[in-house]
Amino acid sequence: MDTQCAEEEMIGVSSSVENITYLEHLHKYVYKGHDRARRWIHQYVDYQQHVICDEIKVH
């Protein structure tokens, strides 16, 4: 196997692990109560909007 294929395979594996971790956290917070799920999702959305604003300021 050449190095490019090995690197692509590792990227695919790490993406799968990140997706599983995300789903585990989502499941955990949704089933602990509606307030916790709402707070966690709201914080995630705020973080994404903050990142977009920073990218605009850089350009």
Distance bins in CASP14 RR format, pairs under 12 A and 6 or more apart:
PFRMAT RR
TARGET T0000
AUTHOR 0000-0000-0000
RMODE 2
METHOD distances of the structure
MODEL  1
1 7 0 0 0 0 0 1 0 0 0 0 0
1 8 0 0 0 0 0 1 0 0 0 0 0
1 9 0 0 0 0 1 0 0 0 0 0 0
1 10 0 0 0 0 0 1 0 0 0 0 0
2 8 0 0 0 0 0 1 0 0 0 0 0
2 9 0 0 0 0 0 1 0 0 0 0 0
3 9 0 0 0 0 0 1 0 0 0 0 0
3 10 0 0 0 0 0 1 0 0 0 0 0
4 10 0 0 0 0 0 1 0 0 0 0 0
4 11 0 0 0 0 0 1 0 0 0 0 0
5 11 0 0 0 0 0 1 0 0 0 0 0
5 12 0 0 0 0 0 1 0 0 0 0 0
6 12 0 0 0 0 0 1 0 0 0 0 0
6 13 0 0 0 0 0 1 0 0 0 0 0
7 13 0 0 0 0 0 1 0 0 0 0 0
7 14 0 0 0 0 0 1 0 0 0 0 0
8 14 0 0 0 0 0 1 0 0 0 0 0
8 15 0 0 0 0 0 1 0 0 0 0 0
9 15 0 0 0 0 0 1 0 0 0 0 0
9 16 0 0 0 0 0 1 0 0 0 0 0
10 16 0 0 0 0 0 1 0 0 0 0 0
10 17 0 0 0 0 0 1 0 0 0 0 0
11 17 0 0 0 0 0 1 0 0 0 0 0
11 18 0 0 0 0 0 1 0 0 0 0 0
12 18 0 0 0 0 1 0 0 0 0 0 0
12 19 0 0 0 0 1 0 0 0 0 0 0
13 19 0 0 0 0 0 1 0 0 0 0 0
13 20 0 0 0 0 0 1 0 0 0 0 0
14 20 0 0 0 0 0 1 0 0 0 0 0
14 21 0 0 0 0 0 1 0 0 0 0 0
15 21 0 0 0 0 0 1 0 0 0 0 0
15 22 0 0 0 0 0 1 0 0 0 0 0
16 22 0 0 0 0 0 1 0 0 0 0 0
16 23 0 0 0 0 0 1 0 0 0 0 0
17 23 0 0 0 0 0 1 0 0 0 0 0
17 24 0 0 0 0 0 1 0 0 0 0 0
18 24 0 0 0 0 0 1 0 0 0 0 0
18 25 0 0 0 0 0 1 0 0 0 0 0
19 25 0 0 0 0 0 1 0 0 0 0 0
19 26 0 0 0 0 0 1 0 0 0 0 0
20 26 0 0 0 0 0 1 0 0 0 0 0
20 27 0 0 0 0 0 1 0 0 0 0 0
21 27 0 0 0 0 0 1 0 0 0 0 0
21 28 0 0 0 0 0 1 0 0 0 0 0
22 28 0 0 0 0 0 1 0 0 0 0 0
22 29 0 0 0 0 0 1 0 0 0 0 0
22 40 0 0 0 0 0 1 0 0 0 0 0
22 41 0 0 0 0 0 1 0 0 0 0 0
22 44 0 0 0 0 1 0 0 0 0 0 0
23 29 0 0 0 0 0 1 0 0 0 0 0
23 30 0 0 0 0 0 1 0 0 0 0 0
24 30 0 0 0 0 0 1 0 0 0 0 0
24 31 0 0 0 0 0 1 0 0 0 0 0
25 31 0 0 0 0 0 1 0 0 0 0 0
25 32 0 0 0 0 0 1 0 0 0 0 0
25 36 0 0 0 0 0 1 0 0 0 0 0
25 37 0 0 0 0 0 1 0 0 0 0 0
25 40 1 0 0 1 0 0 0 0 0 0 0
25 41 0 0 0 0 0 1 0 0 0 0 0
25 43 0 0 0 0 0 1 0 0 0 0 0
25 44 0 0 0 0 1 0 0 0 0 0 0
26 32 0 0 0 0 0 1 0 0 0 0 0
26 36 0 0 0 0 0 1 0 0 0 0 0
26 37 1 0 0 1 0 0 0 0 0 0 0
26 40 0 0 0 0 1 0 0 0 0 0 0
26 41 0 0 0 0 1 0 0 0 0 0 0
26 44 0 0 0 0 1 0 0 0 0 0 0
27 33 0 0 0 0 0 1 0 0 0 0 0
27 36 0 0 0 0 0 1 0 0 0 0 0
27 37 0 0 0 0 1 0 0 0 0 0 0
27 40 0 0 0 0 0 1 0 0 0 0 0
28 36 0 0 0 0 1 0 0 0 0 0 0
28 37 0 0 0 0 1 0 0 0 0 0 0
28 40 0 0 0 0 1 0 0 0 0 0 0
29 35 0 0 0 0 1 0 0 0 0 0 0
29 36 1 0 1 0 0 0 0 0 0 0 0
29 37 1 0 1 0 0 0 0 0 0 0 0
29 38 0 0 0 0 1 0 0 0 0 0 0
29 39 0 0 0 0 1 0 0 0 0 0 0
29 40 1 0 1 0 0 0 0 0 0 0 0
29 41 0 0 0 0 1 0 0 0 0 0 0
29 42 0 0 0 0 0 1 0 0 0 0 0
29 43 0 0 0 0 0 1 0 0 0 0 0
29 44 0 0 0 0 0 1 0 0 0 0 0
30 36 0 0 0 0 1 0 0 0 0 0 0
30 37 1 0 1 0 0 0 0 0 0 0 0
30 38 0 0 0 0 1 0 0 0 0 0 0
30 39 0 0 0 0 0 1 0 0 0 0 0
30 40 0 0 0 0 1 0 0 0 0 0 0
30 41 0 0 0 0 1 0 0 0 0 0 0
31 37 0 0 0 0 1 0 0 0 0 0 0
32 38 0 0 0 0 0 1 0 0 0 0 0
32 39 0 0 0 0 0 1 0 0 0 0 0
32 40 0 0 0 0 1 0 0 0 0 0 0
33 39 0 0 0 0 1 0 0 0 0 0 0
33 40 0 0 0 0 0 1 0 0 0 0 0
34 40 0 0 0 0 0 1 0 0 0 0 0
34 41 0 0 0 0 0 1 0 0 0 0 0
35 41 0 0 0 0 0 1 0 0 0 0 0
35 42 0 0 0 0 0 1 0 0 0 0 0
36 42 0 0 0 0 0 1 0 0 0 0 0
36 43 0 0 0 0 0 1 0 0 0 0 0
37 43 0 0 0 0 0 1 0 0 0 0 0
37 44 0 0 0 0 0 1 0 0 0 0 0
38 44 0 0 0 0 0 1 0 0 0 0 0
38 45 0 0 0 0 0 1 0 0 0 0 0
39 45 0 0 0 0 0 1 0 0 0 0 0
39 46 0 0 0 0 0 1 0 0 0 0 0
40 46 0 0 0 0 0 1 0 0 0 0 0
40 47 0 0 0 0 0 1 0 0 0 0 0
41 47 0 0 0 0 0 1 0 0 0 0 0
41 48 0 0 0 0 0 1 0 0 0 0 0
42 48 0 0 0 0 0 1 0 0 0 0 0
42 49 0 0 0 0 0 1 0 0 0 0 0
43 49 0 0 0 0 0 1 0 0 0 0 0
43 50 0 0 0 0 0 1 0 0 0 0 0
44 50 0 0 0 0 0 1 0 0 0 0 0
44 51 0 0 0 0 0 1 0 0 0 0 0
45 51 0 0 0 0 0 1 0 0 0 0 0
45 52 0 0 0 0 0 1 0 0 0 0 0
46 52 0 0 0 0 0 1 0 0 0 0 0
46 53 0 0 0 0 0 1 0 0 0 0 0
47 53 0 0 0 0 0 1 0 0 0 0 0
47 54 0 0 0 0 0 1 0 0 0 0 0
48 54 0 0 0 0 0 1 0 0 0 0 0
48 55 0 0 0 0 0 1 0 0 0 0 0
49 55 0 0 0 0 0 1 0 0 0 0 0
49 56 0 0 0 0 0 1 0 0 0 0 0
50 56 0 0 0 0 0 1 0 0 0 0 0
50 57 0 0 0 0 0 1 0 0 0 0 0
51 57 0 0 0 0 0 1 0 0 0 0 0
51 58 0 0 0 0 0 1 0 0 0 0 0
52 58 0 0 0 0 0 1 0 0 0 0 0
52 59 0 0 0 0 0 1 0 0 0 0 0
53 59 0 0 0 0 0 1 0 0 0 0 0
END
